[in-house]
Amino acid sequence: AGHNQLVVIDSQGFNPRNLKARAAFGCMDGRPDSEVIGVVSALADAEDISETIAAFRLKRLIVTGLDMARRFGALAAAVTQGAQLAHVSRAPDADAPLETLSPRELAELLLS
């Protein structure tokens, strides 16, 4: 890919506790010409999300499944671990566009 081109590499999820998978992921993250954006489920445990953000030094996240979540621990984990919220998905359809939350919308979700 040339400069300023977006290339999305989608893969099946993996267990971040798998050292081999973590090492492979770390190689991608170490490239100066790439940005790794983590994709996590709003249904995941907040502590697990915090560990994942820290382990992979994620700078930005996409949080999916907000329409199904009763609690927003993944959002809180992103905020408290220093990762920026790139986008969210809160529609039940897989082809629904990703949304960018305003600071107000994020605060309203976290306080609801």
Secondary structure, 3 states (H helix, E strand, C coil): CCCCCCCCCCCCCCCCCCHHHHHHHHHHHCCCCCCCEEEEECCCCHHHHHHHHHHHCCCEEEEECCCCCCCCHHHHHHHHHCCEEEEECCCCCCCCCCECCCHHHHHHHHHC
